[in-house]
Amino acid sequence: MTDIFCYHCQLPTPSPAFFHAEVDHVQQPMCCPGCKAVTEAIIEGGLGYYYQRRTDVGKQVDVIGNQLKEELLIYDRPDIQQSFVQQDSPQHLQANLLIEGITCAACVWLIEKHLSLISGVTQVYVNLSTHEAQITWLSEKVKLSELMEEIYRIGYTPHPWQADCQEALLKEENHRFIRRLAVSGIGAMQVMMYAIALYSGAISHDMDDIHRDFIRYISAIVATPVVFFAAMPFFKAAIRNIRMKHLGMDIPVSIAIGVAYIASLRSTFSGVGEVYFDSVCMFTFLLLTGRYLELKARHATSRSARKLTNLLPVSCLKLSIGKWIRVPLSDLKNNDLVRVLPGNSIPADGIITSGSSSVDESMLTGEYMPIAKKVGKTVLGGSINKDNAIDVTVTHIGDKTQMAGIVALLRRAHQEKPEIARLADKVAGWFVGAVLVVSVVVYFYWLNAAPENAFWITLSVLVVTCPCALSLATPAALTAATGCLHRVGLLVTRGHVLEGLNHINHIIFDKTGTLTQGKLILAEALPCKRVIISKLKLINLAAALEAHSEHPIAKAFSDHFKHNDIQAKNVINHTGKGLEGLIDGKQYRIGKPDFVLSKQAVLIPPKEGQWLLFSCNNSALCWFRITDTLRPEAKETIRCLQESGHKITLLSGDQESVVATTARNLDIKCWYSEASPNDKLTFIRRCQQQGDRVLMVGDGINDIPVLAGADVSLAMGNASDLARTNADAVLLSMDLSRLPEAFRLARKIRAIIRQNLTWALGYNLVALPLACTGMVAPWMAATGMALSSLIVVTNALRLNTPFSDKKGLADQEKTRQLSMVA
């Protein structure tokens, strides 16, 4: 009885097979019911193309039994989902899963296609590098356990995403790469030693055939593991590219390595011709070196989100029945009271209820100076308490914390691919096609002109024109730039941001919470004529009324709520008008003039601004001016942006006098007030029709349509969740001075990408004619190609210095000093 192989997993199967599945009208052998079930699921789902695209065999699986189905039901529990499922909206849930068994791009294609066909699934993304899957679905139509069961059905094993699991996966990939790099490096050095002996013997003509053949055989033995182990990823990728009808750069690489190795073996066994084992090993080693640098950059990007998650402590001190006990972080609930000791991480978002300290939020916001916090102030989970013990009432836990939101945005940013990167990939594909054509022409030319040189010259052409540097030019720079901006508090969540900033000529700012701090204060009190009551007494009387309101304006009087013995009774809130109530039997009103003095001629506010009128028994007592404090860095930021040639517009829904005052204080010439969300969107559309490229900076829910309509959008770090989700970037540091720095970095990244592309294309255009004329040996071509890749990556790393110029340093220091003064 001879063995055959399972169609799905390729494991030996007794002949005749006990199990079969029909594929393309042919009964294919299966080793077990599990593989049969998986294959039938793939075919029934219309996903048979998977078997044409895969570059590795499937995983042998077991039949999904009732026990496994029952085990999966636990993942439908909200308390279990808390650590890896987020709620995008009341109906939409998003899970982050780690998929075991992914081996190639066909696996990614199969999982995405299969899950996309399930009713209720709205989006599926699988990352081939990290094996992480993001699945968004409608909770009313399908359950998470059902989705995980479907992943099992097609031969993969899903796990809830955990930082430790992904870290183990990245470590394994890194170790695997190091092993390949070590084999190729040792092989290259050893074979090069033998090659020097062969070259010396060929030059001096004093090496006999026996010694020459012996060295060649030893070189072949050393080069074999380099080709079949170290260079295997190139061959697998080339096969995948051919099956997917895509001209990737691994195709010429694999042709060069494979053909040179086979030709060298033939020359070794026949004793006729030259050997190129040194070029094969050196080429593999240098190419792997460049790929390893790219791998490290990719892993660094993947670890950025995990670093944030690791900021949270494993346990914390919680007040329970009058005692402080240490509990796991998973036991925390909203409104729990926790104590954070100096040097410890804050376990969740919350409000300080006792104590004061300074808090390091640099990993979350990019603000490098510790921030003073006192009772009533908000603290963020993951930030570090520096000075004194504080008691914190928990307000947000799990995926509702600001850190969880940042991590979700980071993951989305890693999935985005800018247009310039896609263009570079297309150029690389065209370039590969041109290289293959040129190589064929060069081979046949030299086959007629000098047959003994045809092979090695063609080999040099294939090696020297490998578009590795061209493919690395853009992603290496974008990765470095994104990380640089994140470190200074600007989180890029869309791939087109850095590219789009270079084309922006018109910046539109919202007012409240963007140019201002979003916190109303009582700026001025002007008693009316013939009023003899002191200002302090008038303010305390007004504060007694405002204490009964939750309106943002009432917070302007909050400092006067405390230690105020005046009590207001029967307070009525007239929506959109003001408040009225009784104090010591007298009727007081505060609000708009036409409401406060309903039976008299309306008084006109004394000057521009947002004014409230205060009255007693229908007699005017005092004017109160309410203002929103400008951010200390706002004026300098606007000046820098105007000096760099940008149009600046203030577009706000506030009343005219308030917007006019803000515009005048910031030297903004163009401003619009009382604008509805639709008015704002119409204005942006009109600017775009006139040829402007618009950047919108906002923070509120009412800014969401405008953020979506702008060419590039930026949300403030304290913006609503919807605004941050719909924005292209988030200013976590809440420091507007980062905006001019972002424009400088965008110009710098464009320059570096151009330098990288110019170098990569220029190198190939210069080296190609030299290789075609036989002036470049294969080992020289391999060295030049690798050095070209290293130059591109090293050049991109210059972006890791965000404030590299003197102006940037000066602006940063000036902003810091202004913040300290404020």
SEBAKOL-10397 format. One record per residue (C-alpha): residue in three letters; x, y negated, z negated. Coordinates in steps of 0.02 Angstrom, whole numbers, always signed. Each point is the difference from the previous one (the first is absolute). Layout:
<rs>
   res        X        Y        Z
   ALA        X        Y        Z
...
</rs>
This chain:
<rs>
   res        X        Y        Z
   MET       +0       +0       +0
   THR      +78     -166      +55
   ASP      -30     -165      -88
   ILE      -83     -147      +84
   PHE      -12     -176      -71
   CYS     -145      -95      -75
   TYR      -59     -136     +119
   HIS      -19     -127     -142
   CYS     +146      +29     -120
   GLN     +114     +107     +112
   LEU      +30     +129     -138
   PRO      +19     +182      +55
   THR     -165      +92      +19
   PRO      -24     +188      +25
   SER      -54      +51     +174
   PRO     -142      +14      +35
   ALA      -53     -147     -109
   PHE     -146      +22     -119
   PHE      -57     -181      +20
   HIS      -26     -106     +156
   ALA      -59     -175      +44
   GLU      -52      -62     +171
   VAL     +109     -141      +68
   ASP      -31      -63     +177
   HIS     -104     +157      +36
   VAL     +143     +112      -54
   GLN       -4     +112     -156
   GLN     +157      -49      -98
   PRO      +71     +110     -140
   MET      -14      -60     -180
   CYS      +96      +67     -150
   CYS     -137      -28     -130
   PRO     -177      -67      -25
   GLY      +73     -166      -59
   CYS      +90      -37     +165
   LYS     -154      +62      +94
   ALA     -112     -121      -96
   VAL     +119     -147      +27
   THR      +17      +33     +186
   GLU     -188      +16      +22
   ALA      -25     -163      -95
   ILE     +125      -89     +112
   ILE      -79      +68     +160
   GLU     -179      -30      -56
   GLY      +45     -179      -43
   GLY      +62      -31     +178
   LEU     +179      -17      -62
   GLY      +82     +139     +100
   TYR     +124     -127      +71
   TYR      +90      +18     -167
   TYR      +78     +163      +58
   GLN      +73      -88     +153
   ARG      +71     -146      -98
   ARG      +72      +85     -154
   THR     +189      +15      -15
   ASP       -4     +120     -147
   VAL     -108     +147      -48
   GLY     -151      -12     -111
   LYS       -2      +50     -181
   GLN      -70     +170      -48
   VAL     -156      -29     -103
   ASP     -125      +96     -101
   VAL     -187       +3      +27
   ILE      -89     -137      -99
   GLY      -89      +91     -138
   ASN     -135      -53     -122
   GLN     +130      -21     -137
   LEU      +96     -131     +101
   LYS     -161      -90      +43
   GLU      -45       -9     -185
   GLU     +175      -64      -42
   LEU      -18     -139     +128
   LEU     -163      -61      -77
   ILE      +99      -75     -144
   TYR      +66     -135     +119
   ASP     -178      -69      +17
   ARG       +4      -58     -181
   PRO      +27     -190      -17
   ASP     +119      +20     -147
   ILE     +112     +116     +103
   GLN       -8     -114     +152
   GLN      +54     -151     -102
   SER     +186      +27      +35
   PHE       -6      +26     +189
   VAL     -168      -63      +66
   GLN      -46     -182      +27
   GLN     -171      -76      +32
   ASP      +12     -115     +152
   SER     -184      -45      -12
   PRO     -155      +66      -90
   GLN      -17     +136     +133
   HIS     +179      +26      +61
   LEU     +131      +99      -95
   GLN     +183      +20      +49
   ALA     +107     +146      -58
   ASN     +188      +17       +9
   LEU      +49     +181      +23
   LEU     +166      +89      +20
   ILE      -14     +132     +138
   GLU     +109     +154      -15
   GLY      +47      +94     +158
   ILE      +23     -145     +124
   THR     +145      +40     +116
   CYS      -21     -108     +156
   ALA     -104     -133      +88
   ALA     -124     +132      +59
   CYS      -43      +36     -182
   VAL      -38     -185      -25
   TRP     -107       -2     +157
   LEU      -96     +156      -54
   ILE      -39      -64     -176
   GLU      -53     -173      +60
   LYS     -110      +67     +140
   HIS      -80     +137     -104
   LEU      -47     -115     -145
   SER      -58     -138     +118
   LEU     -132     +117      +70
   ILE      -81      +21     -172
   SER     -157     -103      -27
   GLY      +33     -137     -129
   VAL     +187      -15      +29
   THR      +38     -176      +62
   GLN     +191       -1       +8
   VAL     +143     +124      -13
   TYR     +185      -39       +2
   VAL     +138     +130      -26
   ASN     +181      -55      -20
   LEU     +118     +127      +79
   SER     +149      -66      -99
   THR      -77       +5     -175
   HIS     -136     +133      +31
   GLU     -122     -121      -81
   ALA     -179       -9      +62
   GLN     -120     -145      -26
   ILE     -181      +51      +24
   THR     -147     -121       -8
   TRP     -176      +70       -7
   LEU     -180      -38      -46
   SER      -32      +76     -171
   GLU     -185      +27      +39
   LYS      +34     +110     +151
   VAL     +149     +108      -48
   LYS      +95      +49     -157
   LEU     +188       +0      -28
   SER       -2     +185      -40
   GLU      -78      +34     +170
   LEU     +136     -101      +87
   MET     +137      +93      -94
   GLU      -84     +164      +46
   GLU       +5      -50     +184
   ILE     +187      -34      -15
   TYR      +22     +174      -73
   ARG     -101      +73     +144
   ILE     +124      -60     +131
   GLY     +150      +68      -94
   TYR      +65     -140     -112
   THR       -1      -25     -188
   PRO      -61     -169      -68
   HIS      +55      -69     -169
   PRO      -48     -162      -88
   TRP     +135     -127      +38
   GLN     +120      -21     -144
   ALA     +162      -98       -4
   ASP      +96     +151      -66
   CYS      -59     +111     +143
   GLN      +47     -127     +132
   GLU     +167      -31      -83
   ALA      +37     +186       +6
   LEU      -45       +1     +185
   LEU     +113     -148      +38
   LYS     +141      +80      -99
   GLU      -18     +162      +98
   GLU       +3      -95     +165
   ASN     +153      -97      -58
   HIS      +91     +159      -56
   ARG      -43      +87     +164
   PHE      +70     -147      +97
   ILE     +158       -5     -106
   ARG      +28     +186      +33
   ARG      -14      -28     +187
   LEU     +113     -153      -14
   ALA     +129      +99     -100
   VAL       +2     +145     +124
   SER      +20     -117     +149
   GLY     +131     -107      -88
   ILE     +108     +146      -54
   GLY      -22      +80     +170
   ALA      +46     -161      +91
   MET     +160      -24     -103
   GLN      +52     +181      +20
   VAL      -35      +10     +186
   MET      +87     -167      +28
   MET     +157      +74      -80
   TYR       -7     +143     +125
   ALA      -37     -122     +142
   ILE     +156     -101      -40
   ALA     +102     +160      +18
   LEU      -84      +39     +167
   TYR      +28     -178      +64
   SER     +183       +3      -54
   GLY      +27     +168      +85
   ALA      -83      -61     +159
   ILE     +109     -155       +5
   SER     +165      +90      -38
   HIS      -45     +157     +101
   ASP      +86     +108     -132
   MET     -155      +93      -71
   ASP      -25     +176      +68
   ASP     -171      +69      +45
   ILE      -10     +114     -152
   HIS      +16     -142     -125
   ARG     -114     -112     +104
   ASP     -136     +133       +6
   PHE      +19      +37     -186
   ILE      -27     -184      -45
   ARG     -150       -9     +116
   TYR      -81     +153      -81
   ILE      +28      -72     -173
   SER      -74     -166      +59
   ALA     -152      +93      +68
   ILE      -26      +87     -166
   VAL       +9     -165      -96
   ALA     -112      -93     +124
   THR     -137     +133       +0
   PRO      -78      -44     -172
   VAL      +14     -184      +46
   VAL     -108      +30     +154
   PHE     -123     +126      -70
   PHE      -19      -76     -174
   ALA      +54     -181       -7
   ALA      -65      -47     +174
   MET     -160     +102      -11
   PRO     -114     -151      -40
   PHE      +52      -77     +167
   PHE      -50     +156      +96
   LYS     -167      +16      -92
   ALA      -40     -183      +31
   ALA      +47      +16     +184
   ILE     -114     +150      +22
   ARG     -140      -94      -87
   ASN      +27     -152     +112
   ILE       -5     +107     +157
   ARG     -160      +88      -55
   MET      -79     -168      -38
   LYS      +64      -70     +167
   HIS      +97     -136      -87
   LEU     +177      -51      +47
   GLY      +80      -18     -171
   MET     +183      -34      -32
   ASP      +24     +177      -68
   ILE      -18      +69     +177
   PRO     +166      -67      +69
   VAL      +83      +36     -168
   SER      -56     +182       +5
   ILE      +48      +19     +182
   ALA     +173      -70      -35
   ILE      +30     +111     -153
   GLY      -76     +157      +77
   VAL      +82      -12     +170
   ALA     +171      -45      -72
   TYR       -8     +146     -123
   ILE      -55     +127     +131
   ALA     +130      -61     +126
   SER     +136       +7     -133
   LEU      -49     +179      -44
   ARG       +8      +48     +183
   SER     +173      -78      +17
   THR      +57      +87     -160
   PHE      -55     +173      +55
   SER      +56      -19     +181
   GLY     +161      -94      -37
   VAL      -41     -122     +141
   GLY      -47     -184      -24
   GLU       +0     -120     -147
   VAL      -83      +14     -171
   TYR      -95     -139      -87
   PHE      -26      +70     -175
   ASP      +81     -155      -76
   SER     -121     -115      +92
   VAL     -149     +109      -49
   CYS      +45       -2     -186
   MET      +52     -182       -4
   PHE     -157      -54      +93
   THR     -112      +99     -118
   PHE      +87      -69     -155
   LEU       -4     -182      +54
   LEU     -180      +11      +57
   LEU      -52      +81     -163
   THR      +91     -139      -94
   GLY     -107     -130      +87
   ARG     -157     +100      -30
   TYR      +45      +20     -183
   LEU      +13     -188      -22
   GLU     -172      -15      +79
   LEU      -64     +137     -117
   LYS      +66      -93     -154
   ALA      -85     -161      +57
   ARG     -164      +93      +25
   HIS      +13      +83     -170
   ALA      +37     -168      -81
   THR     -161      -66      +75
   SER      -98     +151      -61
   ARG      +70      -20     -175
   SER      -54     -182      -14
   ALA     -179      +48      -44
   ARG      +61     +139     -116
   LYS     +111     -122      -95
   LEU     -154     -101      -43
   THR      -93     +156      -60
   ASN     +148      +49     -108
   LEU      -14     -166      -94
   LEU     -148      +66      -96
   PRO      +40      +87     -165
   VAL      -46     +182      -30
   SER      -89      -42     -163
   CYS      -50     -152     -104
   LEU      -56      -54     -173
   LYS     -190       -9      -12
   LEU     -108      -58     -145
   SER     -112     +144      -53
   ILE     -106       -1     -159
   GLY     +109     -134      -78
   LYS     +165      +86      +39
   TRP     +128      -21     +138
   ILE      +26     +169      +85
   ARG     +102      +46     +153
   VAL     -108      +67     +143
   PRO      +33      +49     +181
   LEU      -30     -136     +127
   SER     -141     +103      +77
   ASP     -101      -18     -163
   LEU      -13     -189      +15
   LYS     -169      -78      +37
   ASN      -60     -177      +29
   ASN      -16     -105     -160
   ASP     +126     +109      -94
   LEU     +122      -98     -108
   VAL     +184      +44      +26
   ARG     +157      -63      -83
   VAL     +154      -34     +108
   LEU     +166       -9      -91
   PRO     +148     -105      +62
   GLY      +90      +85     +144
   ASN     -148     +111      +44
   SER     -103       -1     +159
   ILE     -179      -60       -8
   PRO     -110     +152      +38
   ALA     -145      -85      +90
   ASP      -70     -168      +51
   GLY      -73      -93     -147
   ILE      -17     -156     -107
   ILE     +108      -42     -150
   THR     -106       -5     -158
   SER     +141      -18     -127
   GLY     +180      -60       +6
   SER     +104      -92     +129
   SER     +151      +50     +102
   SER      +86      -20     +167
   VAL      -36     +129     +136
   ASP     +109      +55     +145
   GLU     -111      +18     +155
   SER     +141       -4     +127
   MET      -36     +172      +73
   LEU     -182      -48      +30
   THR       +6     -183      +50
   GLY     +181      -37      +45
   GLU       +9     -134     -137
   TYR     +173      +27      -72
   MET      -26     -105     -159
   PRO      -97      +79     -146
   ILE     -170      -83      -21
   ALA      -63      -62     -170
   LYS     -163      +84      -51
   LYS     -113      -40     -147
   VAL     -172      +49      -63
   GLY     -129       -3     +139
   LYS     +127      +20     +140
   THR       -8     +143     +125
   VAL     +140     +128       +9
   LEU      +30     +127     +138
   GLY      +29     +186      -19
   GLY     +180      +44      +40
   SER      +72     -166      -58
   ILE     +124       +4     -146
   ASN      -28      -83     -168
   LYS     +162      -90      -46
   ASP       -9      -86     -171
   ASN     -138      +41     -125
   ALA     -132     +132      -29
   ILE     -168      -43      +79
   ASP     -173      +78      -11
   VAL      -89      +16     +168
   THR     -182      +38      +40
   VAL       -5     +110     +154
   THR     -103      -71     +144
   HIS      +56     +107     +149
   ILE      +72     +174      +10
   GLY      +54     +122     +135
   ASP      -37      -53     +178
   LYS      -84     -161      -59
   THR     +163      -78      -61
   GLN      +95     -129     +100
   MET     +147     +121      +15
   ALA     -112     +132      +80
   GLY      -58     -131     +125
   ILE     +180      -45      +42
   VAL      +46     +184      +23
   ALA     -148      +25     +118
   LEU      +52     -152     +102
   LEU     +179      +62       +7
   ARG      -57     +168      +67
   ARG     -102      -88     +132
   ALA     +150     -106      +48
   HIS     +107     +157      +23
   GLN     -129      +68     +123
   GLU       +0     -156     +107
   LYS     +112      -13     +153
   PRO      +29     -173      +77
   GLU      -22      -32     +184
   ILE     +185      -36      +22
   ALA      +42     +171      -73
   ARG     -122      +86     +118
   LEU      +76      -98     +145
   ALA     +176      +57      -50
   ASP      -61     +181       -2
   LYS      -71      -21     +175
   VAL     +162      -78      +62
   ALA      +97     +144      -76
   GLY     -114     +123      +92
   TRP      +27      -87     +166
   PHE     +185       -9      -35
   VAL       +9     +188      -32
   GLY      -84      +34     +167
   ALA     +123     -114      +88
   VAL     +147      +84      -88
   LEU      -56     +173      +56
   VAL      -17      -60     +180
   VAL     +171      -84       -4
   SER      +78     +157      -76
   VAL      -65     +109     +141
   VAL      +63     -123     +132
   VAL     +172      -12      -84
   TYR      +14     +189      -13
   PHE      -34      +30     +184
   TYR     +114     -143      +52
   TRP     +147      +69      -98
   LEU      -43     +177      +53
   ASN      +43      -55     +177
   ALA     +140     -122      -43
   ALA      +93      +98     -136
   PRO      -90     +159      -56
   GLU     +120      +28     -146
   ASN      -55     -167      -78
   ALA     -188       +9      +35
   PHE      -48      +84     -162
   TRP      +95     -101     -128
   ILE      -41     -167      +85
   THR     -186      +44       -1
   LEU      +17      +52     -181
   SER      +78     -169      -42
   VAL     -143      -90      +89
   LEU     -130      +95     -103
   VAL      +91      -33     -163
   VAL      +52     -181      +25
   THR     -176      -54      +52
   CYS      -93      +81     -145
   PRO     -128     -134      -50
   CYS      +23      +28     -187
   ALA      +51     -180      -32
   LEU     -144      -62     +107
   SER     -126     +101     -100
   LEU      +75      -56     -167
   ALA      +15     -184      +47
   THR     -176      -53      -49
   PRO      -56     +118     -140
   ALA     +163      -23      -98
   ALA      -23     -189       +0
   LEU     -186       +8      -41
   THR      +29     +120     -145
   ALA     +133     -113      -76
   ALA     -105     -157      +24
   THR     -158      +74      -78
   GLY      +98      +58     -152
   CYS      +83     -170      -15
   LEU     -166      -94       -1
   HIS      -75     +120     -126
   ARG     +143      -35     -120
   VAL      -41     -186       +2
   GLY     -186      +27      -25
   LEU      -71       +4     +178
   LEU      -78     +167      +42
   VAL      -19      +30     +188
   THR     -145     +120      +32
   ARG      -18      -12     +188
   GLY     +134      +41     +128
   HIS      -22     -155     +107
   VAL      +33     -129     -137
   LEU     +187      -29      +18
   GLU      -16       -4     +188
   GLY     -156     -110       -5
   LEU      +75     -131     -117
   ASN     +121      -51     +138
   HIS     -147      -57     +108
   ILE      -99      -92     -135
   ASN      -15     -188      +29
   HIS     -155      -40     -104
   ILE      -20      +43     -185
   ILE     -171      -17      -82
   PHE      -14       -3     -189
   ASP     -149      +29     -110
   LYS       +1     -115     -152
   THR      -63      +82     -158
   GLY     +117     +137      -62
   THR     +119      -27     +146
   LEU      +70     -177       -4
   THR      -72      -19     -174
   GLN      +14     +117     -148
   GLY     -186      +39       +2
   LYS      -18      -62     -181
   LEU     -107     -154      -30
   ILE      +56     -123     -133
   LEU      -73     -157      -76
   ALA     +110     -135      +75
   GLU      -85     -160      -55
   ALA     -141      -70     -108
   LEU      -70     -175      +37
   PRO     -133      -63     -123
   CYS     -135     -105      +81
   LYS      -21     -184      -40
   ARG      -62      -48     -173
   VAL      +29     +178      -65
   ILE      +90       -8     -169
   ILE      +18     +187      -31
   SER     +181      +59       +5
   LYS      +64     +103     +147
   LEU      +38     +147     -113
   LYS     -178       +0      -69
   LEU      -72      -11     +176
   ILE     +108     +146      +57
   ASN      -52     +105     -150
   LEU     -183      -36      +32
   ALA      +17      +51     +183
   ALA      +99     +154      -51
   ALA     -142      +54     -114
   LEU     -114       +9     +153
   GLU     +130      +82     +113
   ALA      +33     +135     -131
   HIS     -166      +78      +55
   SER      +53      +15     +184
   GLU     +105     +127      +95
   HIS      +27     -118     +147
   PRO     +184      -33      +46
   ILE      -26     -184      -41
   ALA      -42      +47     -180
   LYS     +176      +71      -19
   ALA      +68     -176      +22
   PHE      -72      -36     -173
   SER      +59     +165      -76
   ASP     +141      -81      -99
   HIS     -133     -101      -92
   PHE     -111     +149      -42
   LYS     +114      +45     -144
   HIS       -7      -99     -161
   ASN     -158      -86      +64
   ASP     -133       -7     -134
   ILE     -130      -76     +116
   GLN     -136     +125      +46
   ALA     -119      -16     +147
   LYS     -171      +82       +0
   ASN     -129      +47     +132
   VAL     +131      -17     +138
   ILE      -72      +22     +174
   ASN     +108      +33     +153
   HIS      -70      -85     +156
   THR      +87      +95     +139
   GLY      +98     -114     +114
   LYS      -43     -155     -102
   GLY      +65       +9     -179
   LEU      -44      +36     -182
   GLU     -119      -76     -126
   GLY      -25      +35     -185
   LEU      -36      -71     -172
   ILE     +134      -63     -120
   ASP      -62      -71     -165
   GLY     -173      -20      +77
   LYS      +61     -102     +149
   GLN       -9      +59     +181
   TYR     +169       +6      +87
   ARG      +36      +37     +183
   ILE     +159      +30      +99
   GLY      +20      +31     +186
   LYS      -40      -87     +163
   PRO      -53     -183      -17
   ASP     -170      +24      +84
   PHE      -40     +137     -127
   VAL      +68      -87     -153
   LEU      -92     -164      +34
   SER     -156      +71      +82
   LYS     -109     -154      -31
   GLN     +127     -135      +36
   ALA     +103      -61     +147
   VAL     +142     +121      +30
   LEU     +170      -65      -55
   ILE     +149      +11     +116
   PRO     +158      +88      -66
   PRO     +137     -124      -45
   LYS     +124      +69     +130
   GLU      +41     +151     +109
   GLY       -3     +172      -77
   GLN     -119     +123      -79
   TRP      -98      -93     -134
   LEU     -130      +55     -127
   LEU     -117     -123      -83
   PHE      -46      +21     -184
   SER     -157      -80      -75
   CYS     -103      -10     -159
   ASN     -187      -26       +8
   ASN      +15      -50     +183
   SER     +135     -130      -37
   ALA     +171      +19      +81
   LEU     +142      +26     -124
   CYS     +156      +58      +91
   TRP      +77      +58     +164
   PHE     +109     +157       -4
   ARG     +120      +36     +143
   ILE      +31     +185      +32
   THR     +149      +52     +104
   ASP      +88     +156      +55
   THR     +187      -11      -35
   LEU     +112       +6     +152
   ARG     +130     +136       +3
   PRO     +168      -81      -46
   GLU      +83      +64     +159
   ALA     -144      -43     +118
   LYS      +58     -175      +54
   GLU     +179      +55      +35
   THR      -63     +152      +95
   ILE     -115     -107     +110
   ARG     +144     -120      +33
   CYS     +116     +141      +53
   LEU     -130      +74     +116
   GLN      -38     -169      +79
   GLU     +185      -34      +26
   SER      +17     +167      +89
   GLY     -131      -56     +128
   HIS     -157      +87      -65
   LYS     -172      -81       +6
   ILE      -79       +1     -174
   THR     -188       +0      -29
   LEU      -95       +5     -165
   LEU     -165      +91      +27
   SER     -110       +9     -155
   GLY     -179      +26      -54
   ASP      +15     -130     -139
   GLN      -79     -172       +6
   GLU      +79     -137     +102
   SER      +71     -108     -140
   VAL      +90     +148      -81
   VAL      +76      +62     +163
   ALA      +51     -176      +49
   THR      +93      -23     -164
   THR      +91     +165      +19
   ALA      +48      -39     +180
   ARG      +65     -172      -48
   ASN     +104      +69     -144
   LEU      +80     +129     +117
   ASP      +22     -118     +149
   ILE     -114     +107     +109
   LYS      -73     -106     +140
   CYS     -125     +125      +69
   TRP     -133      +63     -121
   TYR     -180      +60       +3
   SER     -120      +14     -147
   GLU     -164      +89      -40
   ALA      +42     +134     +129
   SER      -97     +164       -8
   PRO      +86     +165      +43
   ASN      -79       -9     +173
   ASP      +61     -180      +21
   LYS     +177      +56      -44
   LEU       -4     +143     +124
   THR      -69     -115     +137
   PHE     +141     -124      -34
   ILE     +132     +136      +15
   ARG      -77      +63     +163
   ARG       +3     -177      +69
   CYS     +183      -21      -47
   GLN      +43     +166      +83
   GLN      -93      -50     +158
   GLN     +110     -156       +5
   GLY     +155     +110       +0
   ASP      +43       -2     -186
   ARG      +65     +154      -89
   VAL      -78      -10     -173
   LEU      +58      +57     -172
   MET     -139       -2     -130
   VAL      +42       -6     -186
   GLY     -145      +33     -118
   ASP      -57      +94     -154
   GLY     -188      +18      -13
   ILE     -133     +120      +62
   ASN      -68     -143     +106
   ASP     +169       -6      +88
   ILE      -12     +180      +64
   PRO      -75      -41     +172
   VAL     +130     -136      +25
   LEU     +143     +114      -54
   ALA      -60     +130     +125
   GLY      -16     -129     +140
   ALA     +173      -79      -18
   ASP     +151      +59      +98
   VAL      +89      +32     -166
   SER      -82       -9     -172
   LEU      +72      -17     -174
   ALA      -95      +29     -162
   MET      +57      -62     -170
   GLY      +46     +131     -129
   ASN     -150      -44     -109
   ALA     -120      +11     +146
   SER     -152     +112       -2
   ASP      +29     +183      +43
   LEU      -94      -20     +164
   ALA     +105     -150      +49
   ARG     +163      +91      -36
   THR      -57     +154      +95
   ASN      -47     -102     +154
   ALA     +156     -109       -1
   ASP     +157      +39     +100
   ALA     +113      -46     -147
   VAL      -21      -35     -186
   LEU      +97     -131      -98
   LEU      +23      +99     -160
   SER     +113     -129      -81
   MET     -133     -138      +21
   ASP     +145     -113      +50
   LEU      -38      -98     +159
   SER     +185      -42      +23
   ARG      +21     +180      +62
   LEU      -97      -50     +156
   PRO     +138     -106      +81
   GLU     +121     +140      -47
   ALA     -111     +124      +92
   PHE       +9     -108     +157
   ARG     +189      -11      -16
   LEU      +12     +188      -21
   ALA     -116      +27     +149
   ARG     +118     -105     +107
   LYS     +148      +96      -70
   ILE      -77     +169      +34
   ARG      -42      -52     +178
   ALA     +181      -52      +24
   ILE      +65     +164      -73
   ILE     -119     +106     +105
   ARG      +57      -95     +154
   GLN     +182      +26      -50
   ASN      -32     +185      -27
   LEU      -92      +22     +165
   THR     +130     -103      +92
   TRP     +141     +103      -74
   ALA      -87     +167      +33
   LEU      -45      -42     +180
   GLY     +163      -91      +33
   TYR     +103     +145      -66
   ASN      -92     +124     +110
   LEU      +13     -112     +154
   VAL     +188      -20      -24
   ALA      +35     +180      -52
   LEU     -106      +81     +136
   PRO     +107      -57     +150
   LEU     +159      +49      -94
   ALA      -70     +172      -35
   CYS      -61      +22     +179
   THR     +174      -38      +66
   GLY      +81     +126     -116
   MET      +87     -126     -113
   VAL      -84      +61     -161
   ALA      +35     +173      -71
   PRO     -145      +90      -88
   TRP      +76      -24     -174
   MET      +23     -186      +35
   ALA     -182      -11      +56
   ALA      -58      +84     -160
   THR     +102     -120     -106
   GLY      -64     -153      +93
   MET     -181      +56      -13
   ALA      +13      +29     -188
   LEU      +91     -164      -31
   SER     -135      -90      +98
   SER     -134      +73     -115
   LEU     +100      -44     -156
   ILE      +22     -180      +59
   VAL     -187      -18      +27
   VAL      -44      +67     -174
   THR     +135     -103      -86
   ASN      -60     -158      +88
   ALA     -177      +33      -59
   LEU      +59      +17     -180
   ARG      +48     -185       +2
   LEU     -186      -34      -25
   ASN      +15      +64     -178
   THR      +57     -174      -58
   PRO     -163      -99       -2
   PHE      +72     -165      -59
   SER     +159      +12     +102
   ASP       +4     -182      +55
   LYS      +31     -153     -106
   LYS     -170      -74      +37
   GLY      -87     +156      -61
   LEU     +100       -3     -161
   ALA      -37     -183      -27
   ASP     -185      +23      +29
   GLN       -6     +148     -118
   GLU      +88      -95     -139
   LYS     -107     -156      +27
   THR     -160     +103      -10
   ARG      +60      +86     -158
   GLN      +37     -167      -84
   LEU     -169      -73      +50
   SER      -88     +154      -72
   MET      +97      -17     -163
   VAL      -46     -184      -15
   ALA     -182      +38      +36
</rs>
